[in-house]
């Protein structure tokens, strides 16, 4: 069972960004992803975990994950070889 | 840790409804709710679980949960006595 957790700081008003990413991932990986959890974290935190691995972390990476890059990171782990179309041709 | 799971049928195009409810619950219960998971379920299923208890189920209840009623069900379990303002004065 592939599971994503999006940890976000509610006081920073990042719930909408987290919910947007959740919907994008659940749509793109409708067959491969079973669950995406929106999970409260402390001040300044915004991260994305896939099956326990932190694949994006605002503090560690110096910014929010870009959607195309995040989708490639997820694809490489749970749907290797799958073509993401235009997302694969973006920088 | 208070946790909600919203189980939805993706083929029925109910992801957007599930994500909307998730954002409503995480906003209204920002202090009491730690996590809301969007979780794929089989055809025709739409349900809401709070700490393992199914508090709304489309098939069982004969329809989707109405937002005010759902918020009252959650409030009664994780924030008893809390006034939900206009939501408490709706049918």
N, CA and C atoms of all chains as a GROMACS GRO file, in nm:
protein
  546
    1UNK      N    1   0.085  -0.118   0.000
    1UNK     CA    2   0.000   0.000   0.000
    1UNK      C    3   0.090   0.125   0.000
    2UNK      N    4   0.076   0.202  -0.108
    2UNK     CA    5   0.155   0.326  -0.115
    2UNK      C    6   0.082   0.439  -0.044
    3UNK      N    7   0.154   0.504   0.049
    3UNK     CA    8   0.091   0.608   0.129
    3UNK      C    9   0.178   0.732   0.134
    4UNK      N   10   0.116   0.847   0.114
    4UNK     CA   11   0.185   0.976   0.125
    4UNK      C   12   0.132   1.050   0.246
    5UNK      N   13   0.222   1.117   0.317
    5UNK     CA   14   0.182   1.209   0.423
    5UNK      C   15   0.235   1.347   0.385
    6UNK      N   16   0.146   1.446   0.383
    6UNK     CA   17   0.188   1.584   0.361
    6UNK      C   18   0.178   1.655   0.496
    7UNK      N   19   0.294   1.686   0.553
    7UNK     CA   20   0.300   1.755   0.681
    7UNK      C   21   0.306   1.905   0.656
    8UNK      N   22   0.220   1.981   0.723
    8UNK     CA   23   0.213   2.125   0.693
    8UNK      C   24   0.189   2.202   0.824
    9UNK      N   25   0.232   2.326   0.826
    9UNK     CA   26   0.210   2.414   0.941
    9UNK      C   27   0.078   2.488   0.919
   10UNK      N   28  -0.026   2.460   1.001
   10UNK     CA   29  -0.156   2.527   0.981
   10UNK      C   30  -0.150   2.677   1.006
   11UNK      N   31  -0.072   2.718   1.108
   11UNK     CA   32  -0.067   2.862   1.140
   11UNK      C   33  -0.006   2.941   1.024
   12UNK      N   34   0.074   2.873   0.940
   12UNK     CA   35   0.135   2.940   0.824
   12UNK      C   36   0.037   2.948   0.707
   13UNK      N   37  -0.085   2.897   0.728
   13UNK     CA   38  -0.188   2.899   0.623
   13UNK      C   39  -0.148   2.813   0.502
   14UNK      N   40  -0.081   2.695   0.531
   14UNK     CA   41  -0.038   2.609   0.420
   14UNK      C   42  -0.131   2.492   0.396
   15UNK      N   43  -0.247   2.489   0.460
   15UNK     CA   44  -0.343   2.379   0.437
   15UNK      C   45  -0.387   2.374   0.290
   16UNK      N   46  -0.415   2.487   0.232
   16UNK     CA   47  -0.466   2.485   0.094
   16UNK      C   48  -0.360   2.429  -0.002
   17UNK      N   49  -0.233   2.470   0.020
   17UNK     CA   50  -0.125   2.417  -0.065
   17UNK      C   51  -0.115   2.263  -0.047
   18UNK      N   52  -0.124   2.220   0.081
   18UNK     CA   53  -0.113   2.076   0.109
   18UNK      C   54  -0.229   1.999   0.043
   19UNK      N   55  -0.350   2.054   0.053
   19UNK     CA   56  -0.467   1.986  -0.004
   19UNK      C   57  -0.459   1.983  -0.157
   20UNK      N   58  -0.406   2.091  -0.214
   20UNK     CA   59  -0.388   2.096  -0.360
   20UNK      C   60  -0.292   1.985  -0.405
   21UNK      N   61  -0.176   1.973  -0.336
   21UNK     CA   62  -0.080   1.868  -0.374
   21UNK      C   63  -0.142   1.729  -0.356
   22UNK      N   64  -0.219   1.713  -0.250
   22UNK     CA   65  -0.282   1.583  -0.225
   22UNK      C   66  -0.372   1.544  -0.342
   23UNK      N   67  -0.452   1.639  -0.388
   23UNK     CA   68  -0.542   1.610  -0.500
   23UNK      C   69  -0.465   1.582  -0.629
   24UNK      N   70  -0.359   1.656  -0.651
   24UNK     CA   71  -0.277   1.633  -0.771
   24UNK      C   72  -0.217   1.491  -0.768
   25UNK      N   73  -0.163   1.453  -0.653
   25UNK     CA   74  -0.098   1.321  -0.645
   25UNK      C   75  -0.202   1.209  -0.658
   26UNK      N   76  -0.317   1.226  -0.591
   26UNK     CA   77  -0.420   1.121  -0.595
   26UNK      C   78  -0.482   1.109  -0.734
   27UNK      N   79  -0.482   1.218  -0.810
   27UNK     CA   80  -0.534   1.212  -0.948
   27UNK      C   81  -0.431   1.148  -1.040
   28UNK      N   82  -0.307   1.199  -1.036
   28UNK     CA   83  -0.204   1.147  -1.127
   28UNK      C   84  -0.175   0.999  -1.099
   29UNK      N   85  -0.173   0.962  -0.972
   29UNK     CA   86  -0.136   0.824  -0.936
   29UNK      C   87  -0.260   0.750  -0.881
   30UNK      N   88  -0.373   0.766  -0.952
   30UNK     CA   89  -0.499   0.708  -0.903
   30UNK      C   90  -0.487   0.556  -0.884
   31UNK      N   91  -0.408   0.490  -0.968
   31UNK     CA   92  -0.398   0.344  -0.958
   31UNK      C   93  -0.292   0.298  -0.859
   32UNK      N   94  -0.189   0.383  -0.839
   32UNK     CA   95  -0.076   0.336  -0.758
   32UNK      C   96  -0.080   0.382  -0.612
   33UNK      N   97  -0.155   0.490  -0.584
   33UNK     CA   98  -0.152   0.552  -0.451
   33UNK      C   99  -0.281   0.520  -0.376
   34UNK      N  100  -0.270   0.463  -0.257
   34UNK     CA  101  -0.391   0.430  -0.180
   34UNK      C  102  -0.440   0.544  -0.092
   35UNK      N  103  -0.346   0.620  -0.039
   35UNK     CA  104  -0.388   0.721   0.060
   35UNK      C  105  -0.292   0.839   0.064
   36UNK      N  106  -0.347   0.960   0.083
   36UNK     CA  107  -0.266   1.078   0.112
   36UNK      C  108  -0.324   1.142   0.238
   37UNK      N  109  -0.239   1.159   0.337
   37UNK     CA  110  -0.286   1.217   0.463
   37UNK      C  111  -0.237   1.361   0.474
   38UNK      N  112  -0.325   1.449   0.517
   38UNK     CA  113  -0.290   1.588   0.548
   38UNK      C  114  -0.268   1.592   0.698
   39UNK      N  115  -0.146   1.626   0.737
   39UNK     CA  116  -0.108   1.606   0.877
   39UNK      C  117  -0.044   1.731   0.936
   40UNK      N  118  -0.102   1.779   1.046
   40UNK     CA  119  -0.050   1.901   1.110
   40UNK      C  120   0.094   1.882   1.159
   41UNK      N  121   0.176   1.984   1.134
   41UNK     CA  122   0.312   1.984   1.185
   41UNK      C  123   0.339   2.120   1.250
   42UNK      N  124   0.458   2.134   1.311
   42UNK     CA  125   0.490   2.257   1.384
   42UNK      C  126   0.527   2.372   1.290
   43UNK      N  127   0.555   2.487   1.350
   43UNK     CA  128   0.576   2.612   1.276
   43UNK      C  129   0.682   2.598   1.167
   44UNK      N  130   0.647   2.642   1.048
   44UNK     CA  131   0.743   2.650   0.938
   44UNK      C  132   0.764   2.520   0.863
   45UNK      N  133   0.699   2.414   0.907
   45UNK     CA  134   0.724   2.284   0.843
   45UNK      C  135   0.631   2.264   0.724
   46UNK      N  136   0.691   2.218   0.612
   46UNK     CA  137   0.612   2.169   0.499
   46UNK      C  138   0.694   2.057   0.438
   47UNK      N  139   0.640   1.935   0.445
   47UNK     CA  140   0.716   1.822   0.392
   47UNK      C  141   0.624   1.719   0.329
   48UNK      N  142   0.682   1.633   0.247
   48UNK     CA  143   0.608   1.526   0.182
   48UNK      C  144   0.683   1.395   0.208
   49UNK      N  145   0.613   1.298   0.265
   49UNK     CA  146   0.669   1.167   0.292
   49UNK      C  147   0.600   1.065   0.202
   50UNK      N  148   0.675   0.973   0.147
   50UNK     CA  149   0.616   0.864   0.067
   50UNK      C  150   0.664   0.733   0.129
   51UNK      N  151   0.570   0.655   0.179
   51UNK     CA  152   0.605   0.527   0.243
   51UNK      C  153   0.717   0.542   0.345
   52UNK      N  154   0.708   0.654   0.421
   52UNK     CA  155   0.804   0.674   0.530
   52UNK      C  156   0.929   0.749   0.491
   53UNK      N  157   0.951   0.771   0.361
   53UNK     CA  158   1.071   0.844   0.318
   53UNK      C  159   1.035   0.990   0.291
   54UNK      N  160   1.112   1.083   0.349
   54UNK     CA  161   1.086   1.226   0.325
   54UNK      C  162   1.142   1.262   0.188
   55UNK      N  163   1.054   1.281   0.090
   55UNK     CA  164   1.101   1.308  -0.046
   55UNK      C  165   1.104   1.458  -0.076
   56UNK      N  166   1.043   1.538   0.012
   56UNK     CA  167   1.050   1.684  -0.004
   56UNK      C  168   1.034   1.746   0.135
   57UNK      N  169   1.117   1.848   0.160
   57UNK     CA  170   1.115   1.912   0.292
   57UNK      C  171   1.157   2.057   0.271
   58UNK      N  172   1.064   2.150   0.302
   58UNK     CA  173   1.084   2.291   0.274
   58UNK      C  174   1.214   2.342   0.338
   59UNK      N  175   1.237   2.305   0.466
   59UNK     CA  176   1.357   2.355   0.535
   59UNK      C  177   1.482   2.290   0.475
   60UNK      N  178   1.480   2.159   0.457
   60UNK     CA  179   1.596   2.087   0.404
   60UNK      C  180   1.629   2.130   0.261
   61UNK      N  181   1.525   2.149   0.179
   61UNK     CA  182   1.546   2.176   0.036
   61UNK      C  183   1.547   2.326   0.004
   62UNK      N  184   1.520   2.410   0.104
   62UNK     CA  185   1.524   2.554   0.081
   62UNK      C  186   1.405   2.608   0.006
   63UNK      N  187   1.290   2.538   0.016
   63UNK     CA  188   1.170   2.589  -0.049
   63UNK      C  189   1.064   2.481  -0.064
   64UNK      N  190   0.944   2.523  -0.110
   64UNK     CA  191   0.836   2.427  -0.132
   64UNK      C  192   0.871   2.339  -0.252
   65UNK      N  193   0.819   2.212  -0.252
   65UNK     CA  194   0.840   2.127  -0.369
   65UNK      C  195   0.763   2.181  -0.490
   66UNK      N  196   0.829   2.182  -0.605
   66UNK     CA  197   0.760   2.216  -0.730
   66UNK      C  198   0.680   2.093  -0.774
   67UNK      N  199   0.559   2.114  -0.827
   67UNK     CA  200   0.472   1.999  -0.859
   67UNK      C  201   0.537   1.901  -0.957
   68UNK      N  202   0.592   1.946  -1.071
   68UNK     CA  203   0.649   1.848  -1.165
   68UNK      C  204   0.760   1.764  -1.103
   69UNK      N  205   0.846   1.830  -1.026
   69UNK     CA  206   0.957   1.757  -0.964
   69UNK      C  207   0.902   1.657  -0.862
   70UNK      N  208   0.802   1.699  -0.786
   70UNK     CA  209   0.744   1.610  -0.684
   70UNK      C  210   0.682   1.487  -0.751
   71UNK      N  211   0.610   1.510  -0.862
   71UNK     CA  212   0.548   1.397  -0.931
   71UNK      C  213   0.653   1.302  -0.987
   72UNK      N  214   0.766   1.354  -1.034
   72UNK     CA  215   0.872   1.265  -1.083
   72UNK      C  216   0.930   1.182  -0.968
   73UNK      N  217   0.948   1.249  -0.852
   73UNK     CA  218   1.000   1.176  -0.735
   73UNK      C  219   0.906   1.062  -0.696
   74UNK      N  220   0.776   1.090  -0.698
   74UNK     CA  221   0.678   0.986  -0.662
   74UNK      C  222   0.678   0.877  -0.769
   75UNK      N  223   0.676   0.918  -0.898
   75UNK     CA  224   0.672   0.822  -1.009
   75UNK      C  225   0.791   0.727  -1.003
   76UNK      N  226   0.910   0.785  -0.975
   76UNK     CA  227   1.033   0.702  -0.973
   76UNK      C  228   1.024   0.593  -0.866
   77UNK      N  229   0.944   0.617  -0.764
   77UNK     CA  230   0.935   0.518  -0.655
   77UNK      C  231   0.818   0.422  -0.668
   78UNK      N  232   0.704   0.468  -0.715
   78UNK     CA  233   0.588   0.379  -0.714
   78UNK      C  234   0.536   0.344  -0.854
   79UNK      N  235   0.590   0.408  -0.956
   79UNK     CA  236   0.546   0.377  -1.094
   79UNK      C  237   0.662   0.395  -1.191
   80UNK      N  238   0.779   0.329  -1.158
   80UNK     CA  239   0.898   0.351  -1.240
   80UNK      C  240   0.870   0.318  -1.386
   81UNK      N  241   0.924   0.401  -1.475
   81UNK     CA  242   0.906   0.374  -1.616
   81UNK      C  243   0.781   0.439  -1.673
   82UNK      N  244   0.690   0.481  -1.584
   82UNK     CA  245   0.566   0.541  -1.636
   82UNK      C  246   0.596   0.680  -1.690
   83UNK      N  247   0.542   0.709  -1.810
   83UNK     CA  248   0.566   0.839  -1.873
   83UNK      C  249   0.468   0.940  -1.816
   84UNK      N  250   0.518   1.051  -1.764
   84UNK     CA  251   0.430   1.156  -1.708
   84UNK      C  252   0.402   1.263  -1.812
   85UNK      N  253   0.426   1.229  -1.941
   85UNK     CA  254   0.391   1.323  -2.046
   85UNK      C  255   0.469   1.452  -2.033
   86UNK      N  256   0.398   1.568  -2.042
   86UNK     CA  257   0.469   1.697  -2.046
   86UNK      C  258   0.553   1.718  -1.920
   87UNK      N  259   0.509   1.653  -1.805
   87UNK     CA  260   0.583   1.673  -1.680
   87UNK      C  261   0.727   1.624  -1.694
   88UNK      N  262   0.746   1.522  -1.782
   88UNK     CA  263   0.882   1.469  -1.797
   88UNK      C  264   0.968   1.559  -1.884
   89UNK      N  265   0.906   1.648  -1.959
   89UNK     CA  266   0.985   1.734  -2.049
   89UNK      C  267   1.009   1.871  -1.987
   90UNK      N  268   0.960   1.890  -1.859
   90UNK     CA  269   0.984   2.019  -1.795
   90UNK      C  270   1.114   2.011  -1.714
   91UNK      N  271   1.174   2.124  -1.689
   91UNK     CA  272   1.303   2.130  -1.619
   91UNK      C  273   1.295   2.079  -1.477
   92UNK      N  274  -0.432   1.146   1.975
   92UNK     CA  275  -0.426   1.206   1.841
   92UNK      C  276  -0.558   1.177   1.768
   93UNK      N  277  -0.628   1.284   1.736
   93UNK     CA  278  -0.754   1.268   1.663
   93UNK      C  279  -0.729   1.259   1.513
   94UNK      N  280  -0.778   1.150   1.453
   94UNK     CA  281  -0.752   1.126   1.310
   94UNK      C  282  -0.881   1.094   1.237
   95UNK      N  283  -0.898   1.158   1.122
   95UNK     CA  284  -1.013   1.130   1.035
   95UNK      C  285  -0.963   1.063   0.908
   96UNK      N  286  -1.040   0.965   0.861
   96UNK     CA  287  -1.014   0.907   0.729
   96UNK      C  288  -1.139   0.930   0.645
   97UNK      N  289  -1.121   0.989   0.527
   97UNK     CA  290  -1.232   1.005   0.433
   97UNK      C  291  -1.208   0.904   0.321
   98UNK      N  292  -1.293   0.800   0.319
   98UNK     CA  293  -1.282   0.697   0.217
   98UNK      C  294  -1.371   0.734   0.099
   99UNK      N  295  -1.317   0.731  -0.022
   99UNK     CA  296  -1.395   0.776  -0.138
   99UNK      C  297  -1.366   0.688  -0.259
  100UNK      N  298  -1.461   0.681  -0.348
  100UNK     CA  299  -1.444   0.605  -0.473
  100UNK      C  300  -1.388   0.698  -0.579
  101UNK      N  301  -1.262   0.676  -0.624
  101UNK     CA  302  -1.203   0.769  -0.722
  101UNK      C  303  -1.272   0.763  -0.858
  102UNK      N  304  -1.316   0.644  -0.900
  102UNK     CA  305  -1.378   0.631  -1.031
  102UNK      C  306  -1.511   0.710  -1.036
  103UNK      N  307  -1.572   0.732  -0.916
  103UNK     CA  308  -1.697   0.809  -0.909
  103UNK      C  309  -1.669   0.959  -0.911
  104UNK      N  310  -1.541   0.997  -0.923
  104UNK     CA  311  -1.501   1.139  -0.925
  104UNK      C  312  -1.533   1.208  -0.793
  105UNK      N  313  -1.515   1.139  -0.681
  105UNK     CA  314  -1.548   1.201  -0.552
  105UNK      C  315  -1.426   1.252  -0.477
  106UNK      N  316  -1.310   1.256  -0.542
  106UNK     CA  317  -1.190   1.310  -0.476
  106UNK      C  318  -1.211   1.456  -0.436
  107UNK      N  319  -1.268   1.535  -0.523
  107UNK     CA  320  -1.281   1.679  -0.492
  107UNK      C  321  -1.371   1.699  -0.370
  108UNK      N  322  -1.480   1.620  -0.364
  108UNK     CA  323  -1.569   1.632  -0.247
  108UNK      C  324  -1.493   1.592  -0.120
  109UNK      N  325  -1.416   1.483  -0.130
  109UNK     CA  326  -1.341   1.435  -0.013
  109UNK      C  327  -1.239   1.539   0.032
  110UNK      N  328  -1.167   1.599  -0.065
  110UNK     CA  329  -1.064   1.697  -0.031
  110UNK      C  330  -1.127   1.824   0.028
  111UNK      N  331  -1.245   1.860  -0.024
  111UNK     CA  332  -1.315   1.976   0.032
  111UNK      C  333  -1.351   1.953   0.178
  112UNK      N  334  -1.409   1.835   0.208
  112UNK     CA  335  -1.448   1.805   0.347
  112UNK      C  336  -1.324   1.803   0.436
  113UNK      N  337  -1.214   1.748   0.382
  113UNK     CA  338  -1.091   1.742   0.461
  113UNK      C  339  -1.046   1.882   0.502
  114UNK      N  340  -1.050   1.975   0.407
  114UNK     CA  341  -1.006   2.112   0.437
  114UNK      C  342  -1.102   2.180   0.535
  115UNK      N  343  -1.231   2.154   0.520
  115UNK     CA  344  -1.328   2.212   0.613
  115UNK      C  345  -1.302   2.161   0.755
  116UNK      N  346  -1.281   2.030   0.770
  116UNK     CA  347  -1.262   1.974   0.904
  116UNK      C  348  -1.129   2.022   0.964
  117UNK      N  349  -1.023   2.024   0.882
  117UNK     CA  350  -0.892   2.067   0.934
  117UNK      C  351  -0.892   2.216   0.970
  118UNK      N  352  -0.976   2.294   0.903
  118UNK     CA  353  -0.983   2.438   0.937
  118UNK      C  354  -1.067   2.457   1.064
  119UNK      N  355  -1.186   2.397   1.066
  119UNK     CA  356  -1.275   2.416   1.181
  119UNK      C  357  -1.214   2.358   1.309
  120UNK      N  358  -1.149   2.245   1.296
  120UNK     CA  359  -1.093   2.178   1.415
  120UNK      C  360  -0.940   2.184   1.413
  121UNK      N  361  -0.886   2.303   1.381
  121UNK     CA  362  -0.741   2.318   1.366
  121UNK      C  363  -0.667   2.275   1.493
  122UNK      N  364  -0.726   2.300   1.609
  122UNK     CA  365  -0.656   2.267   1.734
  122UNK      C  366  -0.677   2.123   1.778
  123UNK      N  367  -0.792   2.065   1.738
  123UNK     CA  368  -0.825   1.932   1.793
  123UNK      C  369  -0.789   1.816   1.701
  124UNK      N  370  -0.774   1.844   1.571
  124UNK     CA  371  -0.757   1.737   1.473
  124UNK      C  372  -0.612   1.734   1.425
  125UNK      N  373  -0.547   1.619   1.433
  125UNK     CA  374  -0.407   1.611   1.389
  125UNK      C  375  -0.394   1.576   1.242
  126UNK      N  376  -0.484   1.491   1.195
  126UNK     CA  377  -0.464   1.441   1.058
  126UNK      C  378  -0.598   1.406   0.993
  127UNK      N  379  -0.609   1.432   0.861
  127UNK     CA  380  -0.720   1.382   0.780
  127UNK      C  381  -0.659   1.312   0.659
  128UNK      N  382  -0.696   1.186   0.642
  128UNK     CA  383  -0.642   1.108   0.530
  128UNK      C  384  -0.747   1.094   0.422
  129UNK      N  385  -0.705   1.111   0.296
  129UNK     CA  386  -0.792   1.085   0.180
  129UNK      C  387  -0.754   0.946   0.131
  130UNK      N  388  -0.851   0.857   0.135
  130UNK     CA  389  -0.815   0.716   0.117
  130UNK      C  390  -0.904   0.648   0.013
  131UNK      N  391  -0.843   0.588  -0.087
  131UNK     CA  392  -0.920   0.524  -0.195
  131UNK      C  393  -1.004   0.408  -0.142
  132UNK      N  394  -1.129   0.401  -0.190
  132UNK     CA  395  -1.214   0.288  -0.154
  132UNK      C  396  -1.281   0.235  -0.281
  133UNK      N  397  -1.356   0.126  -0.269
  133UNK     CA  398  -1.414   0.064  -0.389
  133UNK      C  399  -1.536   0.142  -0.439
  134UNK      N  400  -1.592   0.090  -0.549
  134UNK     CA  401  -1.699   0.161  -0.621
  134UNK      C  402  -1.816   0.198  -0.530
  135UNK      N  403  -1.858   0.324  -0.540
  135UNK     CA  404  -1.977   0.371  -0.472
  135UNK      C  405  -1.958   0.406  -0.326
  136UNK      N  406  -1.836   0.387  -0.275
  136UNK     CA  407  -1.815   0.412  -0.132
  136UNK      C  408  -1.778   0.558  -0.108
  137UNK      N  409  -1.843   0.619  -0.006
  137UNK     CA  410  -1.801   0.749   0.045
  137UNK      C  411  -1.832   0.747   0.194
  138UNK      N  412  -1.726   0.750   0.277
  138UNK     CA  413  -1.748   0.742   0.421
  138UNK      C  414  -1.648   0.830   0.496
  139UNK      N  415  -1.682   0.859   0.620
  139UNK     CA  416  -1.596   0.938   0.708
  139UNK      C  417  -1.580   0.862   0.839
  140UNK      N  418  -1.454   0.836   0.872
  140UNK     CA  419  -1.421   0.768   0.997
  140UNK      C  420  -1.350   0.866   1.089
  141UNK      N  421  -1.384   0.864   1.216
  141UNK     CA  422  -1.313   0.947   1.315
  141UNK      C  423  -1.261   0.852   1.422
  142UNK      N  424  -1.127   0.848   1.436
  142UNK     CA  425  -1.067   0.759   1.536
  142UNK      C  426  -1.124   0.618   1.528
  143UNK      N  427  -1.143   0.570   1.404
  143UNK     CA  428  -1.187   0.432   1.383
  143UNK      C  429  -1.337   0.412   1.380
  144UNK      N  430  -1.414   0.515   1.418
  144UNK     CA  431  -1.560   0.502   1.417
  144UNK      C  432  -1.615   0.561   1.287
  145UNK      N  433  -1.699   0.485   1.216
  145UNK     CA  434  -1.760   0.536   1.093
  145UNK      C  435  -1.873   0.631   1.133
  146UNK      N  436  -1.853   0.760   1.117
  146UNK     CA  437  -1.955   0.857   1.159
  146UNK      C  438  -2.043   0.899   1.042
  147UNK      N  439  -2.004   0.865   0.920
  147UNK     CA  440  -2.090   0.894   0.804
  147UNK      C  441  -2.055   0.791   0.697
  148UNK      N  442  -2.163   0.742   0.631
  148UNK     CA  443  -2.143   0.638   0.529
  148UNK      C  444  -2.256   0.653   0.429
  149UNK      N  445  -2.218   0.685   0.304
  149UNK     CA  446  -2.316   0.716   0.201
  149UNK      C  447  -2.417   0.604   0.184
  150UNK      N  448  -2.367   0.478   0.181
  150UNK     CA  449  -2.459   0.366   0.158
  150UNK      C  450  -2.547   0.345   0.282
  151UNK      N  451  -2.485   0.346   0.399
  151UNK     CA  452  -2.560   0.324   0.523
  151UNK      C  453  -2.663   0.434   0.550
  152UNK      N  454  -2.621   0.560   0.523
  152UNK     CA  455  -2.705   0.675   0.558
  152UNK      C  456  -2.794   0.722   0.443
  153UNK      N  457  -2.775   0.660   0.326
  153UNK     CA  458  -2.860   0.694   0.212
  153UNK      C  459  -2.823   0.825   0.146
  154UNK      N  460  -2.697   0.867   0.158
  154UNK     CA  461  -2.653   0.989   0.091
  154UNK      C  462  -2.522   1.042   0.148
  155UNK      N  463  -2.469   1.146   0.083
  155UNK     CA  464  -2.346   1.207   0.132
  155UNK      C  465  -2.373   1.280   0.263
  156UNK      N  466  -2.270   1.291   0.351
  156UNK     CA  467  -2.288   1.370   0.473
  156UNK      C  468  -2.302   1.519   0.441
  157UNK      N  469  -2.397   1.586   0.506
  157UNK     CA  470  -2.408   1.732   0.494
  157UNK      C  471  -2.300   1.793   0.585
  158UNK      N  472  -2.237   1.901   0.540
  158UNK     CA  473  -2.125   1.957   0.616
  158UNK      C  474  -2.164   1.997   0.759
  159UNK      N  475  -2.274   2.071   0.782
  159UNK     CA  476  -2.304   2.110   0.920
  159UNK      C  477  -2.323   1.989   1.012
  160UNK      N  478  -2.394   1.889   0.962
  160UNK     CA  479  -2.420   1.770   1.045
  160UNK      C  480  -2.288   1.698   1.073
  161UNK      N  481  -2.203   1.688   0.971
  161UNK     CA  482  -2.074   1.620   0.989
  161UNK      C  483  -1.990   1.693   1.095
  162UNK      N  484  -1.987   1.827   1.088
  162UNK     CA  485  -1.907   1.903   1.185
  162UNK      C  486  -1.963   1.885   1.326
  163UNK      N  487  -2.094   1.874   1.339
  163UNK     CA  488  -2.151   1.853   1.474
  163UNK      C  489  -2.113   1.714   1.527
  164UNK      N  490  -2.114   1.614   1.436
  164UNK     CA  491  -2.074   1.478   1.477
  164UNK      C  492  -1.929   1.477   1.526
  165UNK      N  493  -1.842   1.548   1.452
  165UNK     CA  494  -1.701   1.554   1.492
  165UNK      C  495  -1.688   1.632   1.622
  166UNK      N  496  -1.753   1.748   1.633
  166UNK     CA  497  -1.745   1.832   1.753
  166UNK      C  498  -1.789   1.754   1.876
  167UNK      N  499  -1.899   1.679   1.863
  167UNK     CA  500  -1.952   1.606   1.979
  167UNK      C  501  -1.850   1.503   2.031
  168UNK      N  502  -1.760   1.459   1.946
  168UNK     CA  503  -1.662   1.358   1.988
  168UNK      C  504  -1.528   1.415   2.029
  169UNK      N  505  -1.480   1.521   1.961
  169UNK     CA  506  -1.343   1.566   1.995
  169UNK      C  507  -1.340   1.708   2.054
  170UNK      N  508  -1.453   1.776   2.056
  170UNK     CA  509  -1.455   1.912   2.114
  170UNK      C  510  -1.593   1.938   2.176
  171UNK      N  511  -1.638   1.842   2.266
  171UNK     CA  512  -1.772   1.854   2.322
  171UNK      C  513  -1.790   1.989   2.391
  172UNK      N  514  -1.907   2.048   2.372
  172UNK     CA  515  -1.935   2.175   2.437
  172UNK      C  516  -1.892   2.294   2.355
  173UNK      N  517  -1.809   2.269   2.252
  173UNK     CA  518  -1.763   2.383   2.173
  173UNK      C  519  -1.877   2.432   2.085
  174UNK      N  520  -1.894   2.565   2.081
  174UNK     CA  521  -2.001   2.624   2.001
  174UNK      C  522  -1.955   2.638   1.857
  175UNK      N  523  -2.029   2.582   1.762
  175UNK     CA  524  -1.993   2.592   1.621
  175UNK      C  525  -2.066   2.709   1.555
  176UNK      N  526  -2.112   2.803   1.640
  176UNK     CA  527  -2.174   2.924   1.585
  176UNK      C  528  -2.295   2.890   1.500
  177UNK      N  529  -2.300   2.944   1.376
  177UNK     CA  530  -2.423   2.929   1.294
  177UNK      C  531  -2.450   2.782   1.264
  178UNK      N  532  -2.341   2.698   1.264
  178UNK     CA  533  -2.362   2.557   1.230
  178UNK      C  534  -2.453   2.490   1.332
  179UNK      N  535  -2.452   2.543   1.458
  179UNK     CA  536  -2.536   2.480   1.560
  179UNK      C  537  -2.682   2.522   1.547
  180UNK      N  538  -2.707   2.629   1.470
  180UNK     CA  539  -2.845   2.675   1.458
  180UNK      C  540  -2.909   2.625   1.328
  181UNK      N  541  -2.829   2.542   1.250
  181UNK     CA  542  -2.888   2.490   1.124
  181UNK      C  543  -2.953   2.355   1.153
  182UNK      N  544  -3.051   2.318   1.071
  182UNK     CA  545  -3.128   2.192   1.088
  182UNK      C  546  -3.038   2.072   1.091
   0.00000   0.00000   0.00000
